[in-house]
Amino acid sequence: METKDLILRNWQDSDAKALYEMCLDETLRKSGIDFYNSITDSQNTIQRWKNDKGFKVIADKRNDNFIGFISLGGMNRYDGYMEIEYAVAARYRNNGYAMQAVKKMLDYGFKEMNLSAIAAWVRSHNKESIRVLEKCSFTFEGRLRKHARDKSDTLCYSVLREEWEGLSRLCIDIRTMNYDDIPSICRADGDESQKNIDYLKRQLDNQEKGECTALLALYNGAVAGYVFLYYKCRWGGLAGQNIPGIVDLFVFEKYRRKKIATMLLDTAENIAGSIATNAATLRESAYCNKIYLDVCLNSDYGPAQSFYIKRGYIPDGKGVYYKEKICETDAVCRNDDELTLCLVKEL
């Protein structure tokens, strides 16, 4: 099985050393993953996994390097109900690999194994894994308090076959925007004014300068929405603080409630996460593991406010802003598109 960057393949004896070293990672141990006393120990374990059709190595498509593993296993329910588990080695994280592997395994489970439901149980402190599940359209089902071996809570997620089949029918493509897209975007927006054209050109000029990534969403080939990710955002509540910022996430009305905003924001957050990880690896002073956006407070933006909160964005703690300045107590202002709340999320 293949994804854009990965191969999901069977286990080999040569994977023993990489498996042993990966499982030494304290973060993985805290997530509940098993560890091995020696390479020989991991080698013996691999012998049991070789013939398991639901247990795969996650490997780099370019060179077959071991990245992690992913599995579908029984939960003592019924034949069509299984649990998904996965792990990615520390140096390969924040590249979207877990999400690619999970989506491919869901395809395999529902199409090849004929499953009815796939569950995922994750410890409540494992924020990275929770984000992967949410981006892969798992539904949160409940919390088992002090259920895990470390006495943390276990969060229960699942996705049903009919839900995944519905998502699979969505033909959504996210790619980088270019100048040739401007006429199509303006037509889809119903605004072909010079002002709108100039606005889009400015964003693409900034992309050419290396200041941002402009992302375009296509639904069955038609322009459906866009977003701009600025690496060191100059606008909004946290402007000028070298923090990546989301600017103008917009989905055209006829394409809303089709997961397009989710996919645009997923892609933007993955890019921001990769930049943060690379900066941390190089020990650059500009390293930041956060991303922010500003959302208007008037009722027109109610759905957007709920959407961002559900994705883990929280207020920056400074109150509301008017025209990008903190609105002091008892200040008088209009509840227009200049009255905003700054929301921040850890990557």
C-alpha positions in Angstrom: 0.0 0.0 0.0 1.3 3.5 -0.9 0.5 7.1 -0.1 2.1 10.3 -1.4 5.2 9.8 0.7 4.9 6.3 2.3 4.8 2.6 1.8 2.9 0.4 4.2 4.6 -2.9 3.9 5.1 -6.2 5.7 7.6 -6.6 8.5 11.2 -7.7 7.7 14.0 -9.0 10.0 16.0 -5.9 9.2 13.3 -3.7 11.0 14.3 -5.0 14.4 17.0 -2.4 15.2 14.8 0.6 14.1 11.8 -0.8 16.1 13.9 -1.2 19.2 15.4 2.3 18.9 12.0 4.0 18.2 10.4 2.5 21.3 13.1 3.9 23.5 11.4 7.3 23.0 9.9 8.5 26.3 7.0 10.2 24.5 6.0 6.9 22.9 6.2 5.1 26.2 3.9 7.6 27.8 1.4 7.0 25.0 1.2 3.4 26.1 3.4 1.7 23.4 5.3 -1.5 24.3 9.1 -1.3 24.5 11.8 -3.9 24.1 14.7 -5.0 26.3 17.0 -5.6 23.3 17.2 -5.8 19.5 16.8 -9.6 19.9 13.6 -9.0 21.8 12.2 -6.8 19.1 13.4 -9.4 16.5 11.4 -12.1 18.2 8.3 -9.9 18.3 8.6 -9.2 14.6 8.4 -12.9 13.8 4.8 -12.9 15.2 3.9 -9.9 13.2 5.1 -11.0 9.8 2.0 -12.8 8.8 -0.5 -10.4 10.3 -2.2 -8.7 7.3 -3.4 -5.9 9.5 0.0 -4.9 10.9 2.3 -2.9 8.7 5.5 -1.0 8.7 5.3 2.6 7.8 8.3 3.2 5.5 9.7 6.1 3.4 8.7 5.6 -0.2 12.0 7.0 -1.4 14.4 4.7 0.5 12.4 2.3 2.5 13.6 3.7 5.8 11.6 2.6 8.8 9.3 5.5 10.0 7.0 3.6 12.3 4.1 1.1 12.3 0.4 0.9 12.1 -2.1 -1.9 12.8 -5.7 -3.0 12.8 -6.4 -5.4 15.6 -9.4 -7.1 17.3 -11.1 -5.6 20.4 -13.1 -8.7 21.4 -16.3 -7.2 20.0 -17.3 -8.8 16.6 -15.5 -9.6 13.4 -16.2 -6.3 11.7 -15.0 -4.1 14.6 -11.3 -3.3 15.0 -9.0 -0.9 16.7 -6.3 1.1 14.9 -2.9 1.8 16.5 0.1 3.6 15.1 3.4 5.1 16.1 5.9 7.3 14.3 9.6 7.7 15.2 10.5 11.0 16.8 12.6 12.4 13.9 9.8 11.8 11.4 7.0 13.6 13.2 5.2 16.7 12.1 5.4 15.8 8.4 1.9 14.5 8.1 3.0 10.9 7.9 0.7 9.6 10.6 -2.3 11.1 8.9 -1.3 9.6 5.5 -0.8 6.2 7.1 -4.1 6.3 9.1 -6.1 7.3 6.0 -4.6 4.5 3.9 -5.2 2.0 6.7 -8.9 3.1 7.0 -9.2 2.5 3.2 -7.7 -0.9 3.6 -9.8 -1.8 6.6 -13.1 -0.9 5.1 -12.4 -2.0 1.5 -10.2 -5.0 1.8 -11.1 -6.3 5.3 -14.8 -5.4 5.0 -14.9 -3.8 8.5 -18.0 -2.0 9.8 -16.2 0.2 12.3 -12.7 1.2 13.3 -12.0 2.5 16.8 -9.1 4.3 18.3 -8.3 4.7 22.0 -5.8 7.3 23.0 -4.5 8.7 26.3 -5.9 12.1 27.1 -2.4 13.7 27.3 -1.4 12.5 23.8 -2.4 15.7 22.0 -0.5 14.8 18.8 -2.4 11.6 18.3 -5.7 13.2 19.1 -5.1 15.8 16.3 -4.3 13.0 13.8 -7.6 11.2 14.6 -9.6 14.4 14.3 -8.0 15.2 11.0 -8.9 11.7 9.8 -12.6 12.3 10.6 -12.9 10.1 13.7 -15.8 11.0 16.0 -15.2 11.4 19.7 -17.4 9.0 21.6 -16.4 9.4 25.2 -13.9 9.4 28.0 -12.9 6.5 30.3 -11.6 8.1 33.5 -8.3 6.9 34.9 -8.6 4.0 32.5 -5.0 3.8 31.2 -2.2 2.1 32.9 -0.6 5.4 33.9 -4.1 6.4 35.4 -4.7 9.0 32.8 -8.0 9.1 31.0 -8.6 7.2 27.8 -10.4 9.0 25.0 -12.5 6.9 22.7 -12.9 7.6 19.0 -14.3 5.8 16.0 -15.3 6.0 12.3 -18.0 4.0 10.7 -17.8 2.4 7.2 -20.7 4.6 5.9 -19.0 7.7 7.2 -15.7 6.8 5.5 -17.4 5.9 2.2 -19.1 9.3 2.3 -15.8 11.1 2.7 -14.2 9.0 0.0 -16.7 10.2 -2.5 -15.6 13.8 -1.9 -13.2 14.8 -4.7 -11.3 17.6 -2.8 -7.8 18.7 -3.9 -5.7 21.1 -2.0 -2.8 22.7 -3.9 -0.7 25.9 -4.0 -2.4 28.8 -5.6 -0.9 30.6 -8.6 -1.5 33.7 -10.7 -3.5 31.8 -13.3 -6.1 30.9 -10.7 -7.1 34.5 -10.0 -9.8 34.8 -12.7 -11.4 31.5 -11.6 -11.3 32.6 -7.9 -12.9 35.9 -8.7 -15.7 34.3 -10.7 -16.4 31.8 -8.0 -16.5 34.6 -5.5 -18.8 36.7 -7.7 -16.4 39.6 -7.4 -14.3 40.3 -10.4 -13.5 43.9 -9.3 -10.0 45.2 -9.7 -9.8 45.5 -5.9 -10.3 41.8 -5.5 -7.9 41.0 -8.3 -5.3 43.3 -6.7 -5.8 41.7 -3.3 -5.1 38.2 -4.6 -2.1 39.4 -6.6 -0.6 40.9 -3.4 -1.0 37.5 -1.6 0.7 35.7 -4.5 3.5 38.3 -4.6 4.1 37.7 -0.9 4.2 33.9 -1.7 6.8 34.6 -4.4 8.9 36.5 -1.7 8.7 33.4 0.5 6.5 35.1 3.2 3.5 32.8 2.9 1.8 29.8 1.3 -1.4 30.4 -0.6 -3.6 27.3 -0.7 -6.4 26.7 -3.0 -9.2 24.1 -2.6 -10.8 22.4 -5.6 -14.0 20.4 -5.4 -14.5 18.1 -8.4 -12.1 20.5 -10.2 -14.0 23.7 -9.4 -12.6 26.5 -7.2 -14.1 26.0 -3.7 -12.0 28.1 -1.3 -8.6 29.3 -0.2 -6.5 30.3 2.8 -3.2 32.1 3.3 -0.6 30.9 5.8 2.0 33.6 6.7 5.1 32.2 8.4 5.7 35.4 10.5 2.3 37.0 10.3 2.1 40.8 10.2 -1.6 41.2 11.0 -4.0 40.5 13.8 -3.6 40.2 17.6 -0.1 38.6 17.6 1.3 40.5 14.6 5.1 41.0 14.6 5.9 38.2 17.0 7.3 35.7 14.5 4.3 33.5 14.9 2.6 31.7 11.9 -0.8 33.1 11.2 -3.9 32.0 9.2 -5.2 34.8 7.0 -8.6 34.7 5.2 -9.7 31.1 5.4 -12.7 31.2 3.0 -15.0 28.6 1.5 -17.5 29.7 -1.1 -21.1 29.2 0.1 -22.1 26.4 -2.2 -19.2 24.3 -1.1 -19.6 24.7 2.7 -20.2 21.7 5.0 -18.2 19.5 2.8 -15.0 19.3 4.9 -13.2 21.8 2.7 -12.4 24.3 5.5 -11.1 21.3 7.5 -8.8 20.2 4.7 -7.5 23.7 4.1 -6.7 24.2 7.7 -5.2 20.8 8.1 -2.8 21.5 5.3 -1.9 25.0 6.6 -1.3 23.6 10.1 0.9 20.8 8.8 3.0 23.3 6.9 3.4 25.5 10.0 4.2 22.5 12.1 7.0 21.4 9.6 8.5 24.9 9.7 8.5 24.9 13.5 10.0 21.4 13.7 12.8 22.3 11.2 13.5 25.6 13.1 13.7 23.7 16.4 16.1 21.1 14.8 18.3 23.9 13.6 18.0 25.7 16.9 16.9 28.9 15.2 15.8 31.7 17.5 12.6 32.2 15.4 11.3 28.8 16.4 7.7 28.9 17.4 5.3 26.0 18.0 2.1 28.0 17.8 -0.2 29.3 15.1 -2.9 32.0 15.4 -5.8 33.6 13.6 -8.3 36.3 14.3 -12.1 35.7 14.0 -14.8 38.3 13.9 -17.2 38.5 16.8 -20.5 39.3 15.0 -23.1 36.6 14.5 -22.2 36.1 10.8 -19.0 34.4 12.1 -20.7 32.1 14.7 -20.0 28.9 12.7 -16.4 29.9 12.2 -16.0 30.6 15.9 -17.3 27.1 16.8 -15.2 25.5 14.1 -11.9 27.0 15.4 -12.7 26.2 19.0 -13.4 22.5 18.2 -10.0 22.4 16.5 -8.2 23.4 19.6 -7.8 27.2 19.1 -8.2 29.2 22.4 -8.3 32.9 23.1 -5.0 34.6 23.6 -6.2 36.0 27.0 -6.0 39.7 26.0 -9.7 40.2 25.4 -11.1 41.5 22.1 -9.4 43.7 19.5 -10.8 46.5 17.4 -8.8 47.4 14.3 -6.0 45.2 15.6 -5.7 47.0 18.9 -6.7 45.7 22.3 -10.2 47.0 23.2 -9.9 48.4 26.7 -12.6 48.1 29.4 -15.6 50.4 28.7 -14.3 51.3 25.2 -17.0 52.0 22.6 -16.7 50.2 19.3 -18.9 48.9 16.5 -19.6 45.2 16.2 -18.3 45.0 12.7 -15.6 43.0 10.9 -12.9 45.0 12.8 -14.0 43.6 16.2 -12.1 40.4 16.6 -10.9 37.7 19.0 -7.3 36.4 18.6 -7.2 32.5 18.8 -4.0 30.5 19.3 -3.2 26.8 19.0 -0.2 24.8 19.9 1.2 22.8 17.0 
